[in-house]
Amino acid sequence: MQAKKWRRGFSVLLVGVVGIAVLWFFLGELAAFHAPQTAVADIPVDLFTNGRIVDRLSAIFGPDICIAFGDPFSPANSPWMPGLYTYRYRIRIPANYPDNKLRVELFDPDSINQSTDSAVVTHTVAAITNGFPPSATLTCSVSADQRNTCLLNTGENALLAGGMFSIEDVNPYWFVRIDNNRGTGTPGVCGLPSTYDPTLNTRLRFELYYFRADGNGAETRVDLSSYTGQAGDSVRDMGDHQTDLRWVSPGGTMSFDQQTAVPADPGSQTGFEIDLTTDLPGIVIDPATGDRYLYLDVTAIDGASANNFAIWAGPDDYVSLVPSDGNARNVYLANNPADHDAQGVEIYAMAYIPVVTFPVENFPYVMPLAELGAEYAGETVFVSPFDLDTGTTPPITFYLNTIPDSEWSLTFSTGQDDPDGVAAGTRCTIGSCNSVWMSPTYQIQLPVSSTVFPTVLMARYQAGLLDYSVWEVSVPLTVTSEPPTPTATPTNTPQPPTPTATPTNTPQPPTPTATPTNTPQPPTPTATPTNTPQPPTPTATVTPTPSPTPAYPLPWIRLSYTEGAPGSLFELSGAGWTASQGVLLWVNGVVLGTVTSDIDGNFFVLLETMPETDTGVYYIMAQDGNTEATVRLVLDTAVSQRTTTLTGTLFIIPDGIAFNDFLYLPIIR
């Protein structure tokens, strides 16, 4: 059985904040604006350790789409993070990992869909011994369109009904197409092309790296390899890597059934197959457990479509045994579940996990959310999904995988008041949460008995077929145990402020995890779009009145530029605020002052930085009673100095408050 053996080892999300620790939990961004004194947690990527694809994939849209399709951050006009956005994954290599090689594999890193609608489906041993033919030809019916995902129901899910077989024994789906060709040709606008249009396909850039301890508490990011998935439009690339529906390790050894080599990007130091004895000099090691970590950044660099993919990491011993073809691998692993074990390697989404679901009949859709140690007994965990809509039906139940529901579980979206005290009708009901974060955030108060820990917080609900969503989980900062002493301090990723005055109790949409702008990156493809699209700058020297659009949920604030050199002058616009009311402005937890909105709820101010202002990240927050909105500003000497001809109320960003560090939360195993 290759479902994740959760009891084998557990992460303690946070046992206190001591200095700036390395390698454990990334304190994503601004969970404090969801709930006071919380930090964003890592989220386990999947239930299976052997690389089987059962009922979900990771899923990222291109920058030329809108947020309504289920990705709140990748669209270039995202109200939370305009410009290119990076989802980040962490790969944990346990101290007892038995191999000198780590092979990182990507499933279908391209966004190419084939035109065929039929496939010869091979059945598992369990199915054949129960009356299924060895193979059968099946055809897409509902999704017989190259623009759309096509999953063939093999019928093997029927074997789950009697309880004789588990999901590990059967293969419920055969993949014909897994990506969704979307877009209108107009950036920021959702829609479908009239026919399959590869120019709308989304390219993802995958960047593999680690952190090196340099002594004296310093860390340096070391880039290992990168790979740019293909679009197959004959302009950006020819689609010649043949990665569709296939597991590949760019720059690594070819699998026995792989016909075409998949190269890493030019300039990569390694491929995605890492020699742990030679390729990671000085890697930071967890002093408490001996674990090591690699990191994988995934960025949609152009296109509009949904690029659905998966990640696996483990030994390289299986390339001559386990197929790289995704369908063949699923069948092989159902028949031989022990033949592709990750040997303890685990993958986590850092702060936010983007998923697309395809639930299996007779098998409940469950999602791991957070690994919790005994110090979390009686604490509250906050869960916020984005865009639970298409086909998803209520209710949703949160439970712990170490005890039955009858001992402890919380069920929401029942039509009654929610168990955390939120009145019925206040939150959107799952299935109808298009383009919104769950607000108020689900508040999951854990049982007080420490005997149920360590455990994993899980969510169970009836997921929609091909429903795209993003999830965030945050945990309290105030717990009692002491974390391990850090061995090194990274210096190149900013962290969010904790305001000196805690916002009142209406949770807000999260601010996404930032990608540092000052870290050297692998070569960027020539077709990469401009780094951060900006709103137009008015030419008249008058105070502008922002005009909100449906793509920016109200209220919002926007900067004229999201990055600039010290000495820059930035415009800050706001819309949708309480009319003729004072709006409090913060930067990195420091109050700048108050600006009064006009009769339409709009405001405009200037933010000035001095040439000597520290480089780093600044989080600008506007607060009006129970409502807040946040934008991120980066000061970096590597970019241009910004200015404006407009006039208005001027606020100076104080020196000495920039964020330039990682803050990690420890893992105890």
FENTALIN-V944814 format. One record per residue. N is the residue number from 1. RES is the residue in three letters. SS is DSSP state (helix for helix, strand for strand, loop for the rest). NEAR is the number of other ideal C-beta (glycine too) atoms within 8 Angstrom. Layout:
BEGIN
N:RES:SS:NEAR
N:RES:SS:NEAR
END
This chain:
BEGIN
1:MET:loop:5
2:GLN:loop:12
3:ALA:strand:9
4:LYS:loop:10
5:LYS:loop:6
6:TRP:helix:11
7:ARG:helix:6
8:ARG:helix:5
9:GLY:loop:6
10:PHE:loop:14
11:SER:loop:14
12:VAL:loop:15
13:LEU:loop:14
14:LEU:loop:15
15:VAL:loop:13
16:GLY:loop:10
17:VAL:loop:9
18:VAL:loop:8
19:GLY:loop:7
20:ILE:loop:10
21:ALA:strand:14
22:VAL:loop:15
23:LEU:loop:9
24:TRP:loop:11
25:PHE:strand:13
26:PHE:strand:14
27:LEU:loop:13
28:GLY:loop:16
29:GLU:loop:15
30:LEU:loop:12
31:ALA:helix:16
32:ALA:helix:12
33:PHE:helix:13
34:HIS:loop:14
35:ALA:loop:12
36:PRO:loop:6
37:GLN:loop:9
38:THR:strand:13
39:ALA:strand:15
40:VAL:strand:15
41:ALA:loop:13
42:ASP:strand:13
43:ILE:strand:13
44:PRO:strand:12
45:VAL:loop:10
46:ASP:loop:9
47:LEU:loop:7
48:PHE:strand:10
49:THR:loop:12
50:ASN:loop:13
51:GLY:loop:15
52:ARG:loop:11
53:ILE:loop:10
54:VAL:loop:10
55:ASP:loop:10
56:ARG:strand:10
57:LEU:strand:11
58:SER:strand:15
59:ALA:strand:14
60:ILE:strand:15
61:PHE:strand:17
62:GLY:loop:18
63:PRO:loop:15
64:ASP:loop:13
65:ILE:loop:16
66:CYS:loop:10
67:ILE:helix:12
68:ALA:helix:8
69:PHE:helix:12
70:GLY:loop:16
71:ASP:loop:15
72:PRO:loop:13
73:PHE:loop:12
74:SER:loop:12
75:PRO:loop:15
76:ALA:loop:12
77:ASN:loop:11
78:SER:loop:13
79:PRO:loop:9
80:TRP:loop:10
81:MET:loop:10
82:PRO:loop:11
83:GLY:loop:10
84:LEU:loop:13
85:TYR:loop:12
86:THR:strand:9
87:TYR:strand:14
88:ARG:strand:14
89:TYR:strand:14
90:ARG:strand:13
91:ILE:strand:14
92:ARG:strand:12
93:ILE:strand:11
94:PRO:loop:14
95:ALA:loop:8
96:ASN:loop:6
97:TYR:loop:11
98:PRO:loop:5
99:ASP:loop:11
100:ASN:loop:5
101:LYS:strand:10
102:LEU:strand:16
103:ARG:strand:15
104:VAL:strand:15
105:GLU:strand:12
106:LEU:strand:17
107:PHE:strand:14
108:ASP:loop:14
109:PRO:loop:14
110:ASP:loop:15
111:SER:loop:17
112:ILE:loop:12
113:ASN:loop:12
114:GLN:loop:8
115:SER:loop:6
116:THR:loop:6
117:ASP:loop:8
118:SER:strand:9
119:ALA:strand:10
120:VAL:strand:7
121:VAL:strand:12
122:THR:strand:8
123:HIS:loop:14
124:THR:loop:12
125:VAL:helix:7
126:ALA:helix:12
127:ALA:helix:15
128:ILE:helix:10
129:THR:loop:5
130:ASN:loop:7
131:GLY:loop:3
132:PHE:loop:10
133:PRO:loop:6
134:PRO:loop:6
135:SER:strand:8
136:ALA:strand:8
137:THR:strand:8
138:LEU:strand:10
139:THR:strand:8
140:CYS:loop:11
141:SER:loop:5
142:VAL:loop:4
143:SER:loop:10
144:ALA:loop:8
145:ASP:loop:6
146:GLN:loop:10
147:ARG:loop:11
148:ASN:loop:10
149:THR:loop:10
150:CYS:strand:11
151:LEU:strand:11
152:LEU:strand:13
153:ASN:strand:8
154:THR:loop:14
155:GLY:loop:7
156:GLU:helix:13
157:ASN:helix:13
158:ALA:helix:8
159:LEU:helix:13
160:LEU:helix:14
161:ALA:loop:6
162:GLY:loop:6
163:GLY:loop:5
164:MET:loop:4
165:PHE:loop:9
166:SER:loop:6
167:ILE:helix:10
168:GLU:helix:10
169:ASP:helix:9
170:VAL:loop:15
171:ASN:loop:12
172:PRO:loop:13
173:TYR:strand:12
174:TRP:strand:11
175:PHE:strand:12
176:VAL:strand:12
177:ARG:strand:12
178:ILE:loop:9
179:ASP:loop:15
180:ASN:strand:10
181:ASN:loop:17
182:ARG:loop:15
183:GLY:loop:16
184:THR:loop:9
185:GLY:loop:5
186:THR:loop:6
187:PRO:loop:9
188:GLY:loop:10
189:VAL:loop:9
190:CYS:loop:8
191:GLY:loop:7
192:LEU:loop:8
193:PRO:loop:13
194:SER:loop:3
195:THR:loop:6
196:TYR:loop:10
197:ASP:loop:8
198:PRO:helix:12
199:THR:helix:7
200:LEU:helix:15
201:ASN:loop:17
202:THR:loop:16
203:ARG:strand:19
204:LEU:strand:15
205:ARG:strand:16
206:PHE:strand:14
207:GLU:strand:13
208:LEU:strand:14
209:TYR:strand:11
210:TYR:strand:13
211:PHE:strand:16
212:ARG:strand:12
213:ALA:strand:12
214:ASP:strand:9
215:GLY:strand:6
216:ASN:loop:4
217:GLY:loop:6
218:ALA:strand:10
219:GLU:strand:15
220:THR:strand:8
221:ARG:strand:13
222:VAL:strand:9
223:ASP:strand:13
224:LEU:strand:12
225:SER:strand:16
226:SER:strand:15
227:TYR:strand:15
228:THR:strand:11
229:GLY:loop:15
230:GLN:loop:16
231:ALA:loop:17
232:GLY:loop:11
233:ASP:loop:10
234:SER:loop:7
235:VAL:loop:6
236:ARG:loop:9
237:ASP:loop:12
238:MET:loop:6
239:GLY:loop:13
240:ASP:loop:7
241:HIS:loop:11
242:GLN:loop:9
243:THR:loop:12
244:ASP:loop:9
245:LEU:loop:8
246:ARG:strand:12
247:TRP:strand:13
248:VAL:strand:14
249:SER:loop:15
250:PRO:loop:15
251:GLY:loop:13
252:GLY:loop:11
253:THR:loop:8
254:MET:loop:7
255:SER:loop:12
256:PHE:loop:8
257:ASP:loop:8
258:GLN:loop:11
259:GLN:loop:4
260:THR:loop:7
261:ALA:loop:5
262:VAL:loop:12
263:PRO:loop:7
264:ALA:loop:11
265:ASP:loop:14
266:PRO:loop:4
267:GLY:loop:6
268:SER:loop:14
269:GLN:loop:6
270:THR:loop:13
271:GLY:loop:10
272:PHE:loop:16
273:GLU:strand:14
274:ILE:strand:14
275:ASP:strand:9
276:LEU:loop:13
277:THR:loop:5
278:THR:loop:6
279:ASP:loop:10
280:LEU:loop:10
281:PRO:loop:6
282:GLY:loop:7
283:ILE:strand:11
284:VAL:loop:15
285:ILE:loop:8
286:ASP:loop:13
287:PRO:loop:6
288:ALA:loop:6
289:THR:loop:9
290:GLY:loop:8
291:ASP:loop:13
292:ARG:strand:14
293:TYR:strand:13
294:LEU:strand:15
295:TYR:strand:12
296:LEU:strand:13
297:ASP:strand:13
298:VAL:strand:15
299:THR:strand:12
300:ALA:strand:16
301:ILE:strand:15
302:ASP:strand:13
303:GLY:loop:16
304:ALA:loop:13
305:SER:loop:16
306:ALA:strand:15
307:ASN:strand:19
308:ASN:strand:12
309:PHE:strand:15
310:ALA:strand:11
311:ILE:strand:13
312:TRP:strand:12
313:ALA:strand:12
314:GLY:strand:14
315:PRO:loop:11
316:ASP:loop:12
317:ASP:loop:6
318:TYR:loop:10
319:VAL:loop:11
320:SER:loop:5
321:LEU:loop:7
322:VAL:loop:11
323:PRO:loop:9
324:SER:loop:11
325:ASP:strand:10
326:GLY:helix:13
327:ASN:helix:12
328:ALA:helix:10
329:ARG:helix:15
330:ASN:helix:12
331:VAL:helix:12
332:TYR:helix:11
333:LEU:helix:15
334:ALA:helix:15
335:ASN:helix:8
336:ASN:loop:8
337:PRO:loop:10
338:ALA:loop:6
339:ASP:loop:11
340:HIS:loop:12
341:ASP:loop:9
342:ALA:loop:13
343:GLN:loop:10
344:GLY:loop:9
345:VAL:loop:14
346:GLU:strand:11
347:ILE:strand:14
348:TYR:strand:11
349:ALA:strand:14
350:MET:strand:11
351:ALA:loop:13
352:TYR:strand:16
353:ILE:strand:9
354:PRO:strand:13
355:VAL:strand:13
356:VAL:strand:13
357:THR:strand:14
358:PHE:loop:10
359:PRO:loop:11
360:VAL:loop:13
361:GLU:loop:8
362:ASN:loop:7
363:PHE:loop:12
364:PRO:loop:4
365:TYR:strand:12
366:VAL:strand:8
367:MET:strand:10
368:PRO:strand:15
369:LEU:strand:14
370:ALA:strand:14
371:GLU:strand:13
372:LEU:strand:16
373:GLY:loop:14
374:ALA:helix:7
375:GLU:helix:10
376:TYR:helix:14
377:ALA:loop:12
378:GLY:loop:7
379:GLU:loop:11
380:THR:strand:9
381:VAL:strand:16
382:PHE:strand:16
383:VAL:strand:15
384:SER:strand:17
385:PRO:strand:13
386:PHE:strand:15
387:ASP:loop:16
388:LEU:loop:12
389:ASP:loop:12
390:THR:loop:8
391:GLY:loop:10
392:THR:loop:14
393:THR:strand:8
394:PRO:strand:13
395:PRO:strand:9
396:ILE:strand:11
397:THR:strand:12
398:PHE:strand:15
399:TYR:strand:12
400:LEU:strand:14
401:ASN:loop:8
402:THR:loop:10
403:ILE:loop:9
404:PRO:loop:4
405:ASP:loop:7
406:SER:loop:4
407:GLU:loop:7
408:TRP:loop:10
409:SER:strand:9
410:LEU:strand:11
411:THR:strand:10
412:PHE:strand:15
413:SER:loop:11
414:THR:loop:8
415:GLY:loop:6
416:GLN:loop:5
417:ASP:loop:7
418:ASP:loop:14
419:PRO:loop:7
420:ASP:loop:10
421:GLY:loop:7
422:VAL:loop:9
423:ALA:loop:7
424:ALA:loop:7
425:GLY:loop:4
426:THR:loop:7
427:ARG:loop:11
428:CYS:loop:8
429:THR:loop:9
430:ILE:loop:15
431:GLY:loop:11
432:SER:loop:7
433:CYS:loop:13
434:ASN:loop:7
435:SER:loop:6
436:VAL:loop:11
437:TRP:strand:12
438:MET:loop:14
439:SER:loop:12
440:PRO:loop:11
441:THR:loop:13
442:TYR:strand:12
443:GLN:strand:12
444:ILE:strand:12
445:GLN:strand:8
446:LEU:loop:14
447:PRO:loop:10
448:VAL:loop:6
449:SER:loop:6
450:SER:helix:7
451:THR:helix:4
452:VAL:helix:12
453:PHE:loop:12
454:PRO:loop:10
455:THR:strand:13
456:VAL:strand:14
457:LEU:strand:16
458:MET:strand:12
459:ALA:strand:11
460:ARG:strand:11
461:TYR:strand:12
462:GLN:strand:8
463:ALA:loop:12
464:GLY:loop:14
465:LEU:loop:9
466:LEU:loop:11
467:ASP:strand:14
468:TYR:strand:14
469:SER:strand:12
470:VAL:strand:14
471:TRP:strand:14
472:GLU:strand:16
473:VAL:strand:14
474:SER:strand:15
475:VAL:strand:15
476:PRO:strand:10
477:LEU:loop:10
478:THR:loop:4
479:VAL:loop:11
480:THR:loop:5
481:SER:loop:10
482:GLU:loop:5
483:PRO:loop:13
484:PRO:loop:8
485:THR:loop:8
486:PRO:loop:12
487:THR:loop:8
488:ALA:loop:13
489:THR:strand:12
490:PRO:strand:12
491:THR:loop:7
492:ASN:loop:10
493:THR:loop:9
494:PRO:loop:12
495:GLN:loop:11
496:PRO:loop:14
497:PRO:loop:14
498:THR:loop:7
499:PRO:loop:10
500:THR:loop:6
501:ALA:loop:5
502:THR:loop:6
503:PRO:loop:12
504:THR:loop:6
505:ASN:loop:6
506:THR:loop:9
507:PRO:loop:11
508:GLN:loop:13
509:PRO:loop:11
510:PRO:loop:16
511:THR:loop:12
512:PRO:loop:14
513:THR:loop:13
514:ALA:loop:10
515:THR:loop:10
516:PRO:loop:9
517:THR:loop:9
518:ASN:loop:7
519:THR:loop:7
520:PRO:loop:4
521:GLN:loop:8
522:PRO:loop:11
523:PRO:loop:8
524:THR:loop:8
525:PRO:loop:11
526:THR:loop:4
527:ALA:loop:9
528:THR:loop:7
529:PRO:loop:10
530:THR:loop:4
531:ASN:loop:6
532:THR:loop:10
533:PRO:loop:9
534:GLN:loop:9
535:PRO:loop:6
536:PRO:loop:4
537:THR:loop:9
538:PRO:loop:7
539:THR:loop:4
540:ALA:loop:4
541:THR:loop:5
542:VAL:loop:6
543:THR:loop:7
544:PRO:loop:9
545:THR:loop:8
546:PRO:loop:10
547:SER:loop:5
548:PRO:loop:8
549:THR:loop:5
550:PRO:loop:3
551:ALA:loop:9
552:TYR:loop:11
553:PRO:loop:7
554:LEU:loop:7
555:PRO:loop:12
556:TRP:strand:12
557:ILE:strand:12
558:ARG:strand:12
559:LEU:strand:12
560:SER:loop:12
561:TYR:loop:10
562:THR:loop:11
563:GLU:strand:11
564:GLY:strand:14
565:ALA:loop:12
566:PRO:loop:13
567:GLY:loop:8
568:SER:loop:12
569:LEU:strand:9
570:PHE:strand:15
571:GLU:strand:14
572:LEU:strand:15
573:SER:strand:13
574:GLY:strand:17
575:ALA:strand:14
576:GLY:loop:8
577:TRP:loop:15
578:THR:loop:9
579:ALA:loop:9
580:SER:loop:7
581:GLN:loop:10
582:GLY:strand:8
583:VAL:strand:15
584:LEU:strand:10
585:LEU:strand:16
586:TRP:strand:15
587:VAL:strand:15
588:ASN:loop:10
589:GLY:loop:9
590:VAL:strand:10
591:VAL:strand:8
592:LEU:strand:9
593:GLY:strand:7
594:THR:strand:7
595:VAL:strand:10
596:THR:strand:9
597:SER:loop:16
598:ASP:loop:10
599:ILE:loop:5
600:ASP:loop:8
601:GLY:loop:12
602:ASN:loop:12
603:PHE:strand:11
604:PHE:strand:14
605:VAL:strand:12
606:LEU:strand:14
607:LEU:strand:16
608:GLU:strand:10
609:THR:loop:13
610:MET:loop:9
611:PRO:loop:5
612:GLU:loop:5
613:THR:loop:12
614:ASP:loop:10
615:THR:loop:10
616:GLY:strand:10
617:VAL:strand:13
618:TYR:strand:14
619:TYR:strand:17
620:ILE:strand:15
621:MET:strand:13
622:ALA:strand:15
623:GLN:strand:11
624:ASP:strand:14
625:GLY:loop:6
626:ASN:loop:7
627:THR:strand:10
628:GLU:strand:10
629:ALA:strand:11
630:THR:strand:14
631:VAL:strand:11
632:ARG:strand:13
633:LEU:strand:14
634:VAL:strand:13
635:LEU:strand:16
636:ASP:loop:11
637:THR:loop:6
638:ALA:loop:6
639:VAL:loop:9
640:SER:loop:5
641:GLN:loop:8
642:ARG:loop:11
643:THR:loop:6
644:THR:loop:10
645:THR:loop:5
646:LEU:loop:13
647:THR:loop:5
648:GLY:loop:9
649:THR:strand:7
650:LEU:strand:7
651:PHE:strand:11
652:ILE:strand:8
653:ILE:loop:12
654:PRO:loop:7
655:ASP:loop:8
656:GLY:loop:5
657:ILE:loop:12
658:ALA:loop:13
659:PHE:strand:13
660:ASN:loop:11
661:ASP:loop:11
662:PHE:loop:12
663:LEU:loop:11
664:TYR:strand:13
665:LEU:strand:17
666:PRO:loop:13
667:ILE:loop:12
668:ILE:loop:11
669:ARG:loop:8
END
